[in-house]
Amino acid sequence: MSAQPLTSFDKLCIHTITHKPWSLREVIDNFARENVKGITVWRGDIEGGSPVEAGKMIRSRGLEIVSYCRGGFFPAKTALDRQSAIHDNERMIDEAAALGAPLIVLVCGAVPGLPLSESRRHIVDGIKAILPRAKDKGIKLAIEPLHPMYADDRSAINTMQQANDVAEEIGSDYVGVAIDVYHLWWDPRLEVEIKRCGRMKKIFAFHICDWKTPTEDILFDRGLMGEGCIDIRKIRGWVEDAGFKGYNEVEIFSNSRWEKDQADYLSEIKQAYLRHS
């Protein structure tokens, strides 16, 4: 059964990457003015700056920091490169703590030519390696399964079942799953695995957008809610029935949308959020 239509923006969070042309300050000012409640900060938006000051600026405008994107990319062909990825994720954990973000989203990584089974073992080992730092800093880690079209070079974790299996194997309250409808809408086991994830209390995040037909770019042509074929409201119903009470995070990579007037685009997001989410 689909969820009830949304009637407020109380659970609306938007990723800073959705409005890529804006600076972090512009994002914060516009989100606060338009009654957006939550913000997920992408790492590039504070690169070269102070996470502490960014966090203060965000909270001063009444916004809640929902998560920090994105860590991961653990698999590599050499032990030295795998260790470098671990160190980089530990730095990101420190940044998240300074920012005041409670959660890091992990795009787990893959390497062309490296067997997926080996990449998955690197992912498990990498998460285990950074887990002590995450616990020490109080930062949770959300494994985000990506659509199989990214299995070659972005993530060897491609289904909810795989993400659940990794989270279950690691067995920590600090490791869970980020559910993104763009990556998972096609999966015939999605409802079953969302229920499983809920039973494990490991649904840490819920991301929304839409799948356009045709899709002109596999990375940079995501649709605004209602532009495509995903039954977002039904999936939200499954997620909420599984016990998730957090934000609905709008995460859209779109070359065509980035070329628009971003204030107009934000208005379109808010309309689509109520009508189609």
Buried (B, 14 or more C-beta within 10 A) or exposed (E): EEBEEBEEBEBBBBBBBBBBEBEBEBBBBBBBEBEBBBBBBBBEBBEEEEBBEBBEBBEEBEBBBBBBBBBBBBBBEEEEBBEEBBEBBBEBBBBBBBBBBBBBBBBBBBBEEBEBEBBBBBBBEBBBBBBEBBBEBEBBBBBBBBBEEBBBBBBBBBBBBBBBBBBEEBEBEBBBBBBBBBBBBEBEEBBBBBBBBBEBEBBBBBBBBBBBEEBEEEEBBBBBBBBBEBEBBBBBBBBBBBEBEBBBBBBBBBEEBBEBEBEEBBEBBBEBBBEBB
